[in-house]
């Protein structure tokens, strides 16, 4: 990323990173619970979020945005693709 001058990154995450919800309704301000993530998909999304936080902290990537798209259906890229928008 650094070699190609990438300074911004948008990552499509998942609500599976929250594991067993600590608060309801679930939103991006709720804490994640890695110990209660029950599937490889959720664990991989959680690990990638951690990697991106580290990249941001190291100043290699200035802007990192992580979207839990399943929490925001209007931002879900699959829904836009299916709708032809």
C-alpha positions in Angstrom: 0.0 0.0 0.0 2.8 2.4 0.9 4.6 1.6 -2.4 1.5 2.6 -4.4 0.8 5.7 -2.3 -2.4 4.4 -0.7 -3.3 6.8 2.1 -7.1 6.0 2.5 -8.9 2.7 3.0 -12.5 1.8 3.2 -13.2 -1.7 4.7 -16.6 -3.4 4.5 -16.9 -5.1 7.8 -19.7 -7.1 9.3 -21.9 -7.0 12.5 -20.4 -10.5 13.2 -17.4 -8.7 14.8 -19.6 -7.8 17.8 -20.1 -11.4 18.8 -22.8 -11.6 21.5 -24.3 -8.1 21.6 -23.4 -6.1 24.7 -26.0 -3.4 23.8 -29.2 -3.2 21.8 -30.0 -1.9 19.4 -26.6 -2.8 18.0 -24.6 0.0 16.3 -21.0 0.9 15.6 -20.6 2.4 19.1 -21.2 -1.0 20.8 -18.1 -2.8 22.0 -16.8 -5.9 20.1 -16.5 -9.2 21.9 -13.9 -11.3 20.1 -14.3 -14.2 22.6 -18.0 -14.6 21.5 -17.5 -14.4 17.8 -18.7 -17.8 16.7 -17.6 -18.3 13.1 -14.4 -17.9 10.9 -16.0 -15.1 8.8 -16.6 -12.9 11.9 -13.1 -13.7 13.3 -11.5 -12.8 9.9 -13.4 -9.5 9.8 -12.4 -8.7 13.4 -8.7 -9.5 12.7 -8.7 -7.3 9.6 -10.3 -4.4 11.6 -7.4 -4.8 14.1 -4.8 -4.7 11.2 -6.4 -1.6 9.8 -6.3 0.1 13.2 -2.6 -0.7 13.5 -1.9 0.6 10.0 -3.7 3.8 10.9 -1.9 4.1 14.2 1.5 3.6 12.4 0.6 6.5 10.1 1.0 4.4 7.0 -2.7 4.9 6.2 -4.1 8.3 7.1 -7.8 7.6 6.6 -9.4 4.3 7.6 -13.2 3.9 7.4 -14.8 0.6 8.6 -18.4 0.1 7.7 -20.5 -2.6 9.3 -22.7 -2.7 6.2 -25.2 -5.2 7.5 -26.1 -2.5 10.2 -26.7 0.0 7.4 -28.8 -1.6 4.6 -28.7 1.7 2.6 -24.9 1.3 2.4 -24.9 -2.4 1.6 -23.1 -2.7 -1.8 -24.8 -6.0 -2.6 -28.2 -4.3 -2.3 -27.1 -1.6 -4.6 -25.8 -4.1 -7.1 -29.0 -6.0 -7.1 -31.0 -2.8 -7.4 -28.9 -1.7 -10.3 -27.8 1.6 -8.6 
